Amino acid sequence: MDFFTAMNVSAAGLSAQRTRLNIAASNLANIETTRTPDGGPYRRRMVMLGAVPFEQAFEQIRGADLGGKEGQVHSVEVVSIEADGSEPRLVYNPDHPDARQDGYVAMPNVNPITEMVDLLTTSRSYEANVSALKATKSMALEALKIGGA
């Protein structure tokens, strides 16, 4: 694997983790949202990631044929962002404007603890990709020093 391949794989990881971070922040921001344009309470969203053989991803982006072993290096991509299908929480609050006749309000199915754990793991994954990118950059700079000596 050359330096540019390693950098592109790390960059794809950074992009995927940024998407996960944005979705977790959106979930936390809407933890009390009882009305959406679709009707009903906000539904927690989840990011689905998938591995892509790097050669295929690179060919699709650049239109190039690398001729290497297919599947040797894998990159990551956001496959989809899906709504959680679990039922909303029912909270008794008869004074709420969205309360049903029995006094219960359908609240979003967002658990703040789950979202904070997602934020923490996303942050750690992002940091790992940054470290890999820095190590690749350092290796490339050292290789340039060898050629210049």
C-alpha positions as CSV (number, residue, x, y, z in Angstrom):
1,M,0.0,0.0,0.0
2,D,1.4,3.4,-0.9
3,F,1.2,6.5,1.2
4,F,-1.7,8.1,-0.8
5,T,-3.8,4.9,-0.4
6,A,-3.3,5.0,3.4
7,M,-4.1,8.7,3.5
8,N,-7.3,8.2,1.4
9,V,-8.4,5.3,3.7
10,S,-7.9,7.5,6.8
11,A,-9.7,10.4,5.1
12,A,-12.7,8.1,4.4
13,G,-12.7,7.1,8.0
14,L,-12.6,10.7,9.2
15,S,-15.6,11.5,6.9
16,A,-17.6,8.5,8.2
17,Q,-16.9,9.4,11.8
18,R,-17.9,13.0,11.2
19,T,-21.3,11.8,9.9
20,R,-21.7,9.6,13.0
21,L,-20.9,12.6,15.2
22,N,-23.4,14.8,13.4
23,I,-26.2,12.2,13.7
24,A,-25.5,11.7,17.4
25,A,-25.6,15.4,18.0
26,S,-28.9,15.6,16.1
27,N,-30.4,12.9,18.2
28,L,-29.4,14.7,21.4
29,A,-30.7,18.0,20.1
30,N,-34.1,16.4,19.4
31,I,-34.5,14.5,22.7
32,E,-37.6,16.5,23.6
33,T,-39.1,17.0,20.1
34,T,-42.7,15.7,20.0
35,R,-43.7,17.1,16.6
36,T,-41.9,16.5,13.3
37,P,-42.9,17.3,9.7
38,D,-43.7,13.6,9.2
39,G,-45.9,13.6,12.3
40,G,-45.3,12.2,15.7
41,P,-42.2,12.4,17.8
42,Y,-38.6,12.5,16.5
43,R,-37.2,9.1,15.8
44,R,-33.6,8.3,16.7
45,R,-31.4,8.0,13.6
46,M,-28.5,5.6,13.2
47,V,-25.6,5.6,10.7
48,M,-24.9,2.3,8.9
49,L,-21.3,2.0,7.8
50,G,-20.0,-0.5,5.3
51,A,-16.5,-1.7,4.1
52,V,-15.7,-1.1,0.5
53,P,-12.6,-2.5,-1.3
54,F,-10.4,0.5,-1.8
55,E,-9.7,-0.2,-5.4
56,Q,-13.4,-0.2,-6.2
57,A,-14.0,3.1,-4.3
58,F,-11.0,4.7,-6.0
59,E,-12.0,3.5,-9.4
60,Q,-15.5,5.0,-8.9
61,I,-14.1,8.3,-7.8
62,R,-11.2,8.7,-10.2
63,G,-12.2,6.3,-13.1
64,A,-8.9,4.6,-12.8
65,D,-7.9,0.9,-13.1
66,L,-5.3,0.1,-10.4
67,G,-4.9,-3.5,-11.4
68,G,-4.2,-4.7,-7.9
69,K,-5.7,-7.5,-5.8
70,E,-9.3,-6.7,-5.3
71,G,-10.3,-6.4,-1.6
72,Q,-6.8,-6.2,-0.4
73,V,-7.4,-2.8,1.2
74,H,-10.8,-1.7,2.5
75,S,-12.2,1.8,3.0
76,V,-15.4,2.8,4.7
77,E,-18.4,4.5,3.5
78,V,-21.8,5.6,4.9
79,V,-24.2,3.1,3.6
80,S,-27.4,4.7,4.9
81,I,-28.8,6.7,7.7
82,E,-31.9,4.9,9.1
83,A,-34.6,5.8,11.6
84,D,-34.8,3.5,14.7
85,G,-38.0,1.5,14.5
86,S,-38.6,1.2,18.2
87,E,-41.7,2.6,19.8
88,P,-41.6,6.1,21.3
89,R,-41.5,6.5,25.1
90,L,-44.9,7.3,26.7
91,V,-44.7,9.9,29.4
92,Y,-47.7,11.0,31.5
93,N,-48.1,14.7,31.1
94,P,-51.7,15.7,30.6
95,D,-50.8,19.5,30.4
96,H,-48.5,19.0,27.4
97,P,-50.0,20.3,24.1
98,D,-49.3,17.0,22.3
99,A,-50.8,14.8,25.1
100,R,-53.3,12.1,24.0
101,Q,-56.7,11.8,25.6
102,D,-55.4,9.5,28.3
103,G,-52.7,12.2,29.2
104,Y,-49.7,10.4,27.8
105,V,-47.3,12.1,25.4
106,A,-45.3,10.2,22.8
107,M,-41.7,11.2,23.4
108,P,-38.7,10.5,21.1
109,N,-37.0,7.1,21.5
110,V,-33.6,8.7,22.2
111,N,-31.6,7.5,25.2
112,P,-29.1,10.2,26.3
113,I,-26.7,7.5,27.7
114,T,-26.7,5.6,24.4
115,E,-26.0,8.8,22.5
116,M,-23.2,9.8,24.8
117,V,-21.5,6.4,24.4
118,D,-21.9,6.8,20.6
119,L,-20.3,10.2,20.9
120,L,-17.4,8.9,22.9
121,T,-16.7,5.9,20.6
122,T,-17.0,8.2,17.5
123,S,-14.5,10.6,19.1
124,R,-12.1,7.8,19.8
125,S,-12.4,6.4,16.2
126,Y,-11.9,9.9,14.8
127,E,-8.7,10.3,16.9
128,A,-7.5,6.9,15.7
129,N,-7.9,7.9,12.1
130,V,-6.1,11.2,12.8
131,S,-3.2,9.3,14.4
132,A,-3.0,6.9,11.4
133,L,-3.0,9.9,9.0
134,K,-0.2,11.6,11.1
135,A,1.9,8.4,11.1
136,T,1.5,8.0,7.3
137,K,2.5,11.7,6.8
138,S,5.6,11.2,9.1
139,M,6.6,8.0,7.2
140,A,6.3,9.9,3.9
141,L,8.4,12.8,5.1
142,E,11.1,10.3,6.4
143,A,11.1,8.6,3.1
144,L,11.7,11.9,1.3
145,K,14.7,12.6,3.7
146,I,16.3,9.3,2.6
147,G,16.0,10.2,-1.1
148,G,17.5,13.6,-0.4
149,A,20.5,12.5,1.5
